[in-house]
Amino acid sequence: MNNLIDPLWYNNGNKLKDINYSWDERSQILNRFFKIYKKNDINCLIFGSSTSTIINVKNIKNYKCINFSFSAGSLDEFELLLLYLKKYIEPEVIIIEINFNLPEKKNPKIDKLLPNYIFSDTKKNRFVNYLKDYLSLKCLIFSIKSILDMPNLLNAYDKNFEPFVLKDKAKKYKNYINLSLKKEPNEIFFSNAKTYQKLQDLYPSTFFIGFIHPFHPKYPINRYKSNNLDNFISTAHSISENFDRFYDFSLPSEINFNPENTYDGSHYYSDVYKLVVDKIFEQEKINYGYRVVKFKEYKEKYIGAILKYNEN
């Protein structure tokens, strides 16, 4: 059964239905990478959290990308993955999402989150993982739940591995999630500068793009009202200096305000991320998001957007 459902994407996905649910996302994406990276000439890698899983790489015109975004994805995991992937690929572009709602400190259990073969990689180890996984009760449960349409997560993929949100199941979110209004841990984000520099040293010919994902205007407006906006903007600007280009899609806008575009105020639908892709890859001239360069202009732009939507 596990070979037919292929819940961890070792092969080409579900052979019984035109949907591939998200289970162990970290294993799924790596397994998918090894299935396609050679024949597809992958030259672009995207890293992010659950908010970026909806990025459809087929919307990217000039690069062949794979999206390594997964739930609660953090920089320490991205670093380990990029160290591991170095032996297989030399990407032209690496995109990294910055998520201020996730901890950016080292996770002591990281070796339990990522597939164990990245720590001692051989084809034999990957094959051993395949056998262990598809003979396991865990994967059998994944397969049974796939047949019964009982996913654990709201992000899923069609037969061509194009992402979408299970909107019917997303209706359970009657209210927007509570993003923290506490002070951002500047010292943690600032310490990540060493990691970003390490990654650029590891991939010296790669162009690095960073971005802050969209979220509902109520969060920056509340930051502004609680006198915490300067902290956010200064931290974001400092992070931006570690990238060749950097964008912020959290500025209040009609798109971010529209409840039809999000189910919880933090996770937005594919149409919005099509705009994100167009902006960061400079595919279309669109009035969404902001390229961060100079601190003063960035702050003025952000506060101007807040004042415009403060009464909505």
Beta strands, then each sheet from edge to edge (+ up, - down):
strand 1: 19-21
strand 2: 44-47
strand 3: 65-67
strand 4: 93-98
strand 5: 155-158
strand 6: 163-165
strand 7: 207-212
strand 8: 245-248
strand 9: 290-291
sheet 1: 1+ 5- 6+
sheet 2: 3+ 2+ 4+ 7+ 8+ 9-
end
